[in-house]
């Protein structure tokens, strides 16, 4: 017979579950309770309900949450250094980790995943334009060394323009200083506080600077 969450916690299995959950972190508990509530809402919660997979999912969601936060922090460091390729790689990993949190029952807003995907796209464009800038700077230096200052100036201007574009795309990736202080908002919509209580009761041309300065 289908039960409400409150009814389930009155059963022997439900009381044992509360005891087992006592050692879980607040985030794991919130994920676990959210999954139990979903089971109750769908009419699947009953006295013999198997919660083993939920325990595993709750633990995995927490691990992936930590990974997402780590990758975003590393993304910030790489982007602040103008290393768009590395920043993009970390953005990819952060987005995948957030998808994993969601897959294992953790609560991640779709807007956060969309933002991560936008970061990936912007950082990919930043890396693309930075490569053009670097190639143009190398060509400018070569022309300057051979004495063709007119051609060197043209390529130097291209290098400068492309580096600026790369920096603009990088800044659009929301990497500035924000990620260093930001954590992935994977808190469950389930009230964790209530849950806890429930569970308890030229020369100048040849040295064109194509490095990008990011903004915070």
MOVENCOR-V88425 format. One record per residue. N is the residue number from 1. PHI is phi as a letter, one per 40 degrees, with the letter a starting at -180 (none if undefined). Layout:
# MOVENCOR-V88425
n=N phi=PHI
n=N phi=PHI
This chain:
# MOVENCOR-V88425
n=1 phi=none
n=2 phi=c
n=3 phi=b
n=4 phi=c
n=5 phi=c
n=6 phi=c
n=7 phi=c
n=8 phi=c
n=9 phi=c
n=10 phi=c
n=11 phi=c
n=12 phi=c
n=13 phi=c
n=14 phi=c
n=15 phi=c
n=16 phi=c
n=17 phi=c
n=18 phi=c
n=19 phi=c
n=20 phi=c
n=21 phi=c
n=22 phi=c
n=23 phi=c
n=24 phi=c
n=25 phi=c
n=26 phi=c
n=27 phi=c
n=28 phi=c
n=29 phi=c
n=30 phi=c
n=31 phi=c
n=32 phi=c
n=33 phi=c
n=34 phi=c
n=35 phi=c
n=36 phi=c
n=37 phi=c
n=38 phi=c
n=39 phi=c
n=40 phi=c
n=41 phi=c
n=42 phi=c
n=43 phi=g
n=44 phi=c
n=45 phi=c
n=46 phi=a
n=47 phi=c
n=48 phi=b
n=49 phi=c
n=50 phi=c
n=51 phi=b
n=52 phi=d
n=53 phi=c
n=54 phi=c
n=55 phi=c
n=56 phi=c
n=57 phi=c
n=58 phi=c
n=59 phi=c
n=60 phi=c
n=61 phi=c
n=62 phi=c
n=63 phi=c
n=64 phi=c
n=65 phi=c
n=66 phi=c
n=67 phi=c
n=68 phi=c
n=69 phi=c
n=70 phi=c
n=71 phi=c
n=72 phi=c
n=73 phi=c
n=74 phi=c
n=75 phi=c
n=76 phi=c
n=77 phi=c
n=78 phi=c
n=79 phi=c
n=80 phi=c
n=81 phi=c
n=82 phi=g
n=83 phi=c
n=84 phi=c
n=85 phi=c
n=86 phi=c
n=87 phi=c
n=88 phi=c
n=89 phi=c
n=90 phi=c
n=91 phi=c
n=92 phi=d
n=93 phi=c
n=94 phi=c
n=95 phi=c
n=96 phi=c
n=97 phi=c
n=98 phi=c
n=99 phi=c
n=100 phi=c
n=101 phi=d
n=102 phi=c
n=103 phi=c
n=104 phi=c
n=105 phi=g
n=106 phi=c
n=107 phi=c
n=108 phi=b
n=109 phi=c
n=110 phi=d
n=111 phi=c
n=112 phi=c
n=113 phi=c
n=114 phi=c
n=115 phi=c
n=116 phi=c
n=117 phi=c
n=118 phi=c
n=119 phi=d
n=120 phi=d
n=121 phi=c
n=122 phi=c
n=123 phi=c
n=124 phi=c
n=125 phi=c
n=126 phi=c
n=127 phi=c
n=128 phi=c
n=129 phi=c
n=130 phi=c
n=131 phi=c
n=132 phi=c
n=133 phi=c
n=134 phi=c
n=135 phi=c
n=136 phi=c
n=137 phi=c
n=138 phi=c
n=139 phi=c
n=140 phi=c
n=141 phi=c
n=142 phi=c
n=143 phi=c
n=144 phi=c
n=145 phi=c
n=146 phi=c
n=147 phi=g
n=148 phi=c
n=149 phi=c
n=150 phi=c
n=151 phi=c
n=152 phi=c
n=153 phi=c
n=154 phi=c
n=155 phi=c
n=156 phi=c
n=157 phi=c
n=158 phi=c
n=159 phi=d
n=160 phi=c
n=161 phi=c
n=162 phi=c
n=163 phi=c
n=164 phi=c
n=165 phi=c
n=166 phi=d
n=167 phi=c
n=168 phi=c
n=169 phi=c
n=170 phi=c
n=171 phi=c
n=172 phi=c
n=173 phi=c
n=174 phi=f
n=175 phi=c
n=176 phi=e
n=177 phi=b
n=178 phi=c
n=179 phi=c
n=180 phi=c
n=181 phi=b
n=182 phi=c
n=183 phi=b
n=184 phi=c
n=185 phi=c
n=186 phi=b
n=187 phi=c
n=188 phi=c
n=189 phi=c
n=190 phi=c
n=191 phi=c
n=192 phi=c
n=193 phi=c
n=194 phi=c
n=195 phi=c
n=196 phi=d
n=197 phi=c
n=198 phi=c
n=199 phi=c
n=200 phi=c
n=201 phi=b
n=202 phi=none
n=203 phi=d
n=204 phi=c
n=205 phi=c
n=206 phi=c
n=207 phi=b
n=208 phi=d
n=209 phi=c
n=210 phi=b
n=211 phi=c
n=212 phi=b
n=213 phi=b
n=214 phi=c
n=215 phi=b
n=216 phi=c
